[in-house]
């Protein structure tokens, strides 16, 4: 799959983190995403089927089937690093 184009990281409405939304609709297979992320050093926390929660360093990342990403951190730099790590793990770098 070609690397999807994501919106700029934006502060979430509740200000608890940053989100990135793909510009085109995706349909991610979260079991495959979980495997790829774990192989790249992400720590799996939960896979509820419609959302996968993993940790990269001290950032918790929720990956939705739609491709939406939610980074639980108040620090933009940490969200950017986690986003870059995610894209690399997915082969989208």
C-alpha positions in Angstrom: 0.0 0.0 0.0 1.3 3.5 -0.8 1.9 5.8 2.2 -1.4 7.6 3.0 -1.4 11.3 3.4 -2.3 12.5 6.9 -3.5 15.8 8.2 -1.1 17.8 10.3 -1.1 16.7 13.9 -3.7 18.8 15.8 -4.5 19.1 19.4 -7.6 17.0 20.2 -10.8 18.7 21.3 -10.3 17.6 24.9 -6.6 18.7 24.8 -5.4 15.3 26.1 -3.3 14.6 23.0 -2.8 15.0 19.3 -4.7 13.4 16.4 -3.8 12.8 12.8 -6.5 11.8 10.3 -5.9 10.3 6.9 -7.0 12.6 4.0 -8.5 9.5 2.2 -10.5 6.8 4.0 -8.5 3.8 5.0 -9.6 0.3 6.2 -6.7 -1.0 8.3 -6.5 -4.6 9.4 -5.5 -4.0 13.0 -4.2 -7.5 13.6 -1.6 -6.9 10.8 -0.9 -3.4 12.1 -0.4 -4.8 15.6 2.1 -7.3 14.3 4.1 -4.7 12.3 4.2 -2.3 15.2 5.2 -5.0 17.7 8.0 -6.1 15.3 9.2 -2.4 15.3 9.3 -2.1 19.1 5.9 -0.8 20.0 4.3 -2.3 23.1 0.8 -3.6 22.4 -1.6 -2.7 25.2 -5.1 -3.6 23.8 -6.7 -4.6 20.6 -10.5 -4.2 20.7 -11.0 -5.0 17.0 -11.9 -1.4 16.0 -9.1 0.3 17.9 -5.6 -0.9 18.7 -3.7 0.7 21.6 0.1 0.6 21.7 2.9 2.4 23.5 5.9 4.0 21.9 8.3 5.2 24.6 6.0 7.2 26.9 3.3 8.0 24.3 0.2 5.9 24.1 -1.1 5.6 20.5 -4.6 4.6 19.5 -4.9 3.3 15.9 -8.4 3.1 14.5 -9.6 1.0 11.6 -10.3 4.2 9.7 -6.6 5.1 10.0 -7.2 7.9 12.5 -4.3 8.1 15.0 -4.6 9.5 18.5 -1.4 10.3 20.4 -1.9 10.7 24.2 0.7 13.3 25.1 0.6 17.0 25.6 3.9 17.5 23.9 3.9 18.1 20.2 7.5 16.9 19.8 6.7 13.5 21.4 3.7 13.1 19.1 5.8 13.9 16.0 8.4 11.3 17.1 5.7 8.7 17.7 4.1 9.5 14.3 7.4 9.1 12.5 8.0 5.8 14.3 4.5 4.6 13.4 5.0 5.5 9.7 8.4 3.8 9.7 6.9 0.6 11.3 4.1 0.6 8.7 6.6 1.0 5.8 5.2 4.5 5.0 8.3 6.5 5.8 
